[in-house]
Amino acid sequence: MTSQIQFVNMKNSDRLEIFILDKLEKLEKKYTWIINAKVYLKLEPFKDTVKDKVCEIDLSVPGPNIFNKTYGESFEAAIAEGFGDMEKLLRKHKDKMYKSVR
């Protein structure tokens, strides 16, 4: 799996990049058919709430891509929630893939 991490409208953070790569590695071990991963971290200061940190995850997999966008009070919270949601989406996608093969 190839991965790309982008920090939009903010400085790069090695700490966050390592955190994301760790999460991606865990997904890759469990779902070996993931082709490509793109993760975008953004600040949206114009939002009305305190959850102005955004994590977008876009995974290329066999079939349609899987996309998830989460908001959090910190980037760590947004990343953790995003990867938790992505795990659920990947599980559903895997079930669909194997049902279509049978």
C-alpha positions in Angstrom: 0.0 0.0 0.0 1.2 3.5 -0.8 0.2 6.3 1.5 0.1 10.1 1.2 -0.4 12.5 4.1 -1.1 16.2 3.5 -1.4 19.0 6.0 -3.7 21.6 4.5 -3.4 25.2 5.8 -1.0 24.2 8.6 2.5 23.2 9.3 3.7 19.6 9.0 3.8 17.6 12.2 6.1 14.6 12.5 4.2 13.4 15.6 0.9 13.4 13.8 2.5 11.8 10.7 3.9 8.9 12.8 0.5 8.5 14.5 -1.2 8.2 11.1 1.4 5.9 9.7 0.9 3.6 12.7 -2.9 3.5 12.1 -2.4 2.8 8.4 0.0 0.0 9.1 -2.6 -1.7 11.4 -5.2 -1.4 8.7 -2.8 -2.7 6.0 -2.1 -5.8 8.2 -5.8 -6.6 8.6 -6.9 -5.6 5.1 -4.1 -6.5 2.7 -6.1 -5.5 -0.4 -5.9 -1.8 0.3 -4.1 -0.2 -2.7 -3.6 3.4 -1.7 -4.3 5.7 1.3 -4.6 9.5 1.3 -5.0 11.3 4.6 -5.7 15.0 4.8 -5.5 17.0 8.0 -7.1 20.4 7.9 -8.0 23.3 10.2 -11.4 24.8 9.6 -11.4 27.9 11.9 -14.6 29.2 10.4 -16.7 26.4 12.0 -19.0 27.5 14.9 -18.0 24.7 17.2 -14.7 23.8 18.9 -14.4 20.8 16.7 -12.4 22.6 14.0 -9.8 19.9 13.4 -10.6 17.7 10.4 -9.2 14.3 9.3 -10.2 13.1 5.8 -9.3 9.5 4.9 -9.6 8.2 1.3 -8.7 4.6 0.6 -8.4 3.0 -2.8 -9.7 -0.5 -2.6 -11.0 -3.0 -5.2 -14.4 -1.5 -6.2 -15.3 2.1 -5.2 -13.0 4.1 -3.0 -13.9 4.4 0.7 -14.0 8.0 2.1 -14.4 9.2 5.6 -14.4 12.7 7.2 -14.3 13.4 10.9 -14.1 16.4 13.1 -12.5 16.7 16.5 -11.3 19.0 19.2 -7.8 17.8 18.6 -6.2 16.2 15.6 -5.5 13.0 17.6 -9.2 12.7 18.4 -10.2 13.3 14.8 -7.6 10.8 13.5 -8.6 8.1 16.1 -12.3 8.5 15.3 -11.7 8.6 11.6 -9.7 5.3 11.6 -12.3 3.7 13.9 -15.0 4.6 11.4 -12.9 3.5 8.5 -12.4 0.1 10.2 -16.2 -0.4 10.2 -16.5 0.7 6.5 -13.7 -1.7 5.5 -15.4 -4.6 7.4 -18.7 -3.9 5.4 -16.8 -3.6 2.2 -15.0 -6.9 2.8 -18.4 -8.6 3.5 -19.7 -7.2 0.2 -16.7 -8.4 -1.7 -16.9 -11.9 -0.4 -20.6 -12.2 -0.9 -20.2 -11.2 -4.6 -17.6 -13.9 -5.1 -19.8 -16.7 -3.8 
